[in-house]
């Protein structure tokens, strides 16, 4: 659903790489306090699972997935739990307010696309830019300028100065994105305290995926016909239009103005090539007929005078040329004569071998 290149029910290579990168960015960077998820030491703990659903892939899916993942973890609330002896009680949201996760820092991914072997650098590439880029560099960093993970793909060789330049740009972008995420979380908390809905929850009753609002703009529909007539009078008069189609060649047509359709017509160079090919195809057929006529005459003369002895050497090659169309009588005669001569030669060889033994 996100993109036509994705196959349903099967993860593509891009999604596999994305899954590993998000895992390194969020779990291996230890942005979540895992000790706070423990209920009973060595027995019971909370398990956190993050599922990301792509709605529309228009490029730079890594950065979007990283921001969505960390924002979801910061927004998530787990149920309150109390432990009394061996008894563990999990309270519902109506009984006790859910507890947010303990987040140490917020890692944010920033992608850089390289073109012409690193000559040009582009931040946040789109889908079309990703299709023509030479390589990509992804840096995950928090607002404290601590690099959580870094990944380079595409087979390009980056210089130290290029990586340092990308890290400086990442520090600026991460500070901006982190501030936006924190503001969105604060606004959501304020609206929820007031009993309202914010973000995705606000779009559910309206049956809309996005929660963006646009004020309705009033459109003046008065004097529309008069304005249209003024525009038509000021415009240039239309050129002549052909009412009937013009048939240039069978199977083609032209309606209106434009260049004549020459599809199906051979150009001069193609015509010359076609004529040359026809001439070349005729000459080898005549040569084949002459060669076979000579072969038949020589076979008849040798049969009268002496028997034909075929050499046993493997170096000699015999090439038989067959004409395209010949009468059946001559072909059968030549075949029968060739068979008789080959039998005589085979018998003579057999006699020589017996005499040698």
Secondary structure, DSSP 8 states (H G I E B T S, - for coil): ---TTS-TTS--HHHHHHHHHHHHHHTTTT-B-GGGGEEETTTEE---------S---S-HHHHHHHHHHHHHHH-EE--EEEETTEEEE--TTTS--EE--BS---EEEEEEEETTTTEEEES--HHHHHH-SEEEEEEE-TT--EEEEEEESS----HHHHHHHHHHHHHHHHHHHHHHHHHHHHHHHHHHTT---THHHHHTTT-S------------TTHHHHHHHHHHHS-------SS-B-SSTT--B-SSS----TT---HHHHHHHHHHHHHHHHHHHHHHHHHHHHHHHHHHHHHH--------SS--------SS--HHHHHHHHHHHHHHHHHHHHHHHHHHHHH-
